[in-house]
Amino acid sequence: MSDQPSATHVDLAPGYRISRLIKGGWQLAGGHGRVEHERAIADMTAFAEAGITTFDCADIYSGVEELIGEFLRRWRPAHAHPAGHVRVHTKFVPDLDALGSLTAHDIRRIIDRSRERLGLRALDLVQFHWWDYDIHGLKDTAHYLDALRQEGRIRQLGVTNFDTARLATLLDAGIPIIAHQLQYSLLDRRAAGTMASLCMDRGVGILAYGSLAGGFFSERWLGVPEPTTPLENRSLVKYKPIIDEFGGWALFQELLRVLQRIAGRHDVRIGTVAIRWVLDQPGVAAAIVGARDAGHLPHTLAALHLHLTEEDHAELAAVVARATGPSGEVYALERDRHGTHGRIMRYNLNAMR
């Protein structure tokens, strides 16, 4: 990052400013209930008008780039002044089955497809993912994405779900990466330590997803029995195994009780405290908040100006210190395609061929 974050915004690079809260788009891609087109556009407008002017999506989030593109077509003519500027972060996620044969033509075509869907001459930030490090081509792909940046098709480059060694390799190769999107929450602190240190040393801002654990960090889950399958949406399916890694439902309930006590002291919600904790972590530039609608927007915004005291942090740290996991490198558990976390992933959603 090129500057210290303010309460509401941060410069990821010179001239590239984003909001510290980012509206995530995954929940609009299916698996979370029916998406109403006009309601989704109205909700995006509400977020932008409230100052959350950075949006996150991906080429594999079905229909989301198109939805944001429609929002932009309506928003920008009426908000041409700088305060109304919206940033859209998307991802480049080539299919696992296509990694070994990925060509420059494939990469250009996928990037151009995102440009067309979003209605943008240049994509603001493209976050690059690579499913399997044993498949050759990661560095070549990164260099070609940088070539597209130099052509003007992309403004900034980032990565998502990389481990420390591979991120360092790309940075050492001269790839101008300004952001790393990864999972970071009170439940999952794998990014702390070496990854956070690398990012801070090399000017890479961490964009944290999962700060609300797919909705588990809320009053709804306090004091209730452990949920059983089938869970009601893909967010809960994704984050319930993280709770299991953390130490199970009983320890999670202890964490929720501490969060509720802290929230009561500040007259906010449990989720607000959970988001603020993430924003306070070294190296974190912004927190991505997955939201199907604007129903919780006031509580989300409250995280920007919440000040957690030393006592608050100490109470949370006491519970977190008893966690059994998750451990290891960022996204390492998810890379095991036969494990609990990897089995729920969908690896071939890009429809490249």
Sequence and secondary structure as in RCSB ss.txt:
>XXXX:A:sequence
MSDQPSATHVDLAPGYRISRLIKGGWQLAGGHGRVEHERAIADMTAFAEAGITTFDCADIYSGVEELIGEFLRRW
RPAHAHPAGHVRVHTKFVPDLDALGSLTAHDIRRIIDRSRERLGLRALDLVQFHWWDYDIHGLKDTAHYLDALRQ
EGRIRQLGVTNFDTARLATLLDAGIPIIAHQLQYSLLDRRAAGTMASLCMDRGVGILAYGSLAGGFFSERWLGVP
EPTTPLENRSLVKYKPIIDEFGGWALFQELLRVLQRIAGRHDVRIGTVAIRWVLDQPGVAAAIVGARDAGHLPHT
LAALHLHLTEEDHAELAAVVARATGPSGEVYALERDRHGTHGRIMRYNLNAMR
>XXXX:A:secstr
  S   SSEEEEETTEEEESEEEE GGGSSSSS   HHHHHHHHHHHHHTT  EEE  TTSTTHHHHHHHHHHHH
GGG  SGGG  EEEEEE   GGGGGG  HHHHHHHHHHHHHHHT SSEEEEEE  S TTSS HHHHHHHHHHHHH
HTSEEEEEEES  HHHHHHHHHTT  EEEEEEE SSS  TTTTHHHHHHHHHT EEEEE TTGGGTSSGGGTT  
   SS SSHHHHHHHHHHHHHT HHHHHHHHHHHHHHHHHHT  HHHHHHHHHHTSTTEEEEEEE SSSTTHHHH
HGGGT    HHHHHHHHHHHTT     SSTTHHHH TTSTTGGG     S   
